[in-house]
Amino acid sequence: MLKELFNSNHLLHFHFMRNVIFYFVITVFSFAGCSKPSEKINIPTTVKTKFTTMYPDAKGTQWKMEDGKYEAFFHQDQKNLMVILTEDGTILKYQEIIDPSRLPQTVKDYVSAQMGGKKITSAITYTDPKGNNSYEIVVDQATYLFAKDGEFVGKKRN
């Protein structure tokens, strides 16, 4: 009975929309705390060129500078994305907010076995320039990290 309920498209849509709203609120608050409204980030031409070449259909791009690196938050193909670039336009990391159903089975199995099957409330996949993925999930307001093969790496301090 519960399995049928969790497989319901309606329930999946509800959880997806809840995650979208959650990340929208987080993004808004993170931008609010990044810099003073009067400050404008000067994005080097090399960074802008690399970004627009890689993501020509990006919408709503917001820039933030952290630790000398440029972070672009944007939407493309109905996805919430973030990319980190150096001043010379080198991409260091790519991030996508994903539905937990898209996580590797090993991550889902870990949650089931080690956390009593608790619900994954959010999931992010990170991709490095070589195409290697890693994952970050949130369960009960705690953040857990997993390697590209879905192997548990550790718990992140919140």
N, C-alpha and C positions, 0 to 999 in steps of 0.2 A: 504494500500500500504506500509506504513512504517513498519507495523507489519510483513508483509511478508519479507521485507528487513532485519529486525532484526532477523528473524527466520532462515535466510539463513545460511547454514553450512559454506559457504565461508566467510561470514562476521564474524561468530563466530571463525573460524580458524584464521582469520586476527587478531582479538582482543586477542585471546589466545597467538598467537606468539608475538604480541606487548608486552603483559604482561611478557612473558618469557624473552624477550630481556631486558625489563625494570629492572626486578629483577636480571638478570645476571649482568647488569651494576652496580646496587646498591651493589650487593654482592662483586663484584670486588673492587669497591671503598671503601667499608667498611673494607675489608681485607687489603687494601693498607694503611688505616689509623690506623689500630689496633695496630700494633707493628712494631718495626724496623725489616728489613729483617734479620738482623743477630741474632735477639732474637729467641730462640726456647722455646716453651711452654713445660714444663715438665708435661705430663699428668700422674697422678697416676694410678697404675695398677688397683685399684678398679674402677676407672672411665672408663678406656679402656675396662675392662672385662664386666662391665654393658652395655656399649655402643655396643660392638660386640655381646653380648648375645641378646640384644633387636633388633639390626639392623644388622643382619649378611650379608645382601646384600648391605650395604651402599657403595656408590661409591664417589670418590673425596672428602673425608672428610677433612674439614679444621677446625682447632681448634682455639678458641679465649678464653682468660680468661678475665672476667669482674666482678668486685666486689667480687672476691674470688670464682667465679663460673665458670664452664667450659661449653663453648658453642660449639657444634659441628654442622657445616653446611655441609649438604651432599645431595646426590641424591639417591633415592631408588624407584623402581617401577614407573619410569618416573615422580617423584614428587620432588620438591625442599623443603627440610625439615631442621629444626633446632631443637635441643634439648638442654636443659640446665640441667646440673648435678652438684651436690655438690661434695666435695672432697671424700665423702664416697660412691659415686655412686648413690645417691638418685636422681631420675628424678624430677625436679621441674616444667618443662613446655615443651611442645612439640608444634611446630609451623609448619604449612603447608601453602604454597602459593596456593590459590585455584582460580578457575575460578569464577567470580562473579555469574554465573548462579547457582552455588552450595550453595549460601547463603540461609539461611532460608527465607521463603516468607515474614515474618514480617520485615526483614531488607529491602528487595526490596520494600515493601509497604511503609515503612518509607521514603525511598529516593524518591519514587514517590510522596507522599503526602507533605513532608516537604521541598523537594529540587526541586520541579517542574519536577521530572522525569529525573534529570541530570544523566549522565553516571557514573557508578562506574568504575574507572580506574584500581583498584587493590583491592584484598581481601586476608585476612589472617585469618586462624582459629587457635586459641590457645586451647590446651587441657591440663588440669591439671592432676596430678596423679590419681584423682578420676574419670577421664573421662568427666569432665564438660568442655564444649566448650564455648568460647567467640569469638567475631569476631572484626576485624579491617578492615575498608574500607577507600579508598581514593576517594574523589569526589572533583573535581576542586582544586587539590593540598592541600586539607584539610583532616585531618584524623579523623574518627569518630569511636567510640567504642560501641559495642553492647554486651549484656549479652547472656547467652546460649540459652534463649528463643527468642532471636532476639530483645529484648527490648533495646531501645536507652539508653546508659549510659552517654555519654558525648562526647565532642569534644576534641581531643588531641592537645596540643600546639605544633606547628612545629618549 
